[in-house]
Amino acid sequence: MLPKGYSQSETSVHFMNYHFVWCPKYRRKVITGDIEKRLKQLLEQKTTELGCKIIALVTMPDHVHIFVQAPPTVAPNRLIAAMKGYTSRILRQEFPELTTRLPTLWTRSYFVSTHGHVSADVIKKYVEEQKGI
């Protein structure tokens, strides 16, 4: 039996959880309404496609917090590139207003951390509490 939070594949046992935060270009407050709803759907699709699981997801008008469990075969830089690239392309196709004031939807930068000495439950709670700020 595996300890809580660990995953197992054919050849490994792993505990790879990443907390990502990123923003729209110019920190524009565009993640609202239908865009917010569609962004969450797209992130669910992309993470599932990559074999990852969303533990917590909170969007604010000007940034995204996501806590993801990933297999060791998916590097964090590849995961964030896939999430940002996929969501940007689809959202800009479906919501033309995102193309008028923004040369790209997302900034090139992002924050990522693993939780090493902090439990997954603590980070999940932190991400979920961001809505209240």
N, C-alpha and C positions, 0 to 999 in steps of 0.2 A: 504494500500500500504506500502510495506517495504522500509526502507531507502536503499540507494545505497550500494551494497556489501553484504547485509544480505540475508540469505537463510532461508527457512521455511520447516519444516517437519510436520508430522501429530501432533507432540506434542511439538515442540520447534521452536523458532526463534533464529538463531545463526549467528555468524560472527567469524569463526575460520580459520584464514589464517596463514600458517607456511612458514618460509623461512628456507630451509635446505641447507647445504653445506657439501660435503664429498669428500674424495680423494681415489684414488687407493693405494694399499699397496706400501710402500716405495716412495710414490708420483711419481710413474712411469708415464711417458707421453704416456699412451696407449689409451686415448679417442680421436681417430682420425679416419678419413675415414669411412669405413663401420662399424666399432665398434661404432663410435659416432652416426651414423644414426640408427643403430639397438638399441642402448641404449635408444635413444629418443622414438622409437616405443614401446619398452618394458615398459618404464616409463609411457607412455600414457595408455597402456593396463592395467597396475597394478593399477594406480590411478583411472581409470574409474571403474575397478572391485571393488574397495574399496568405491566407491561412492564419490570420490574426483574429483576435477577439477584443472588442471594445469593452473595457471595464467601466469607464465613465466618460461622458462627453457633455461638455457645457459650451454653449456658444454665447458670446456677448456681441453687441453690435459692432465692436471693433477688434475682436480677437476670438480665437478658438482654443479651448483646453481639451485635450483628449488623452486618456490613459489607456494604453493598449498592451495586451499580452501578445507576444510574437514568438514564433519559433526561432531557433538560433540560425536558421538559414536566411532570415530576412534582416539585413543590417539596418540600423536606425536611419541612416542617411538615405537608403533606398526606400524605406517605408514612408518617410516624410515626403520625398520627391514624388512618389506614386500618389499619395493622398492629395498633395497640393496640385500636382499637374492634372490629375483626373478631374478633381472638383472644379478647378479653374476653367478647363476646357468646356465641360458640360454646362456649368452655370453661366458662362459668358455666351454660350449658344442659346440657352433657354431664357436668359434675362438680358436683353440687349442694353438695358440701362447700365449694366456693369461695364460696358465697353465705351461709354461716352466720356466719363471723367477719369477712367483708370487705364493706363497703358497695359497693365497686367493686373490680375485680381489680387495676387498675394505678393508680399515682399519676398526677397530672396532669403532673408534671415528667418531663424526659428530658434526656439529654446527646446532642449531635450535633456531629460535626466532619467537615470535609473533610480531605484529607490533603496538600494543596498541596505542601509541601517534603519530605514523607515518601512513600516508594514504597508502592504497594498491597501489595506482598509483605511489607513491614515491619508494616503494620497487620494484615494477615491473620495473620501469625505472632503478633503481640501478642494478638489476639482468641483464637486457638487456645490460647495459653499460659495464659489466664485460668483454665482448668480446674485447673491445677496449684497455684493459689494457695489 
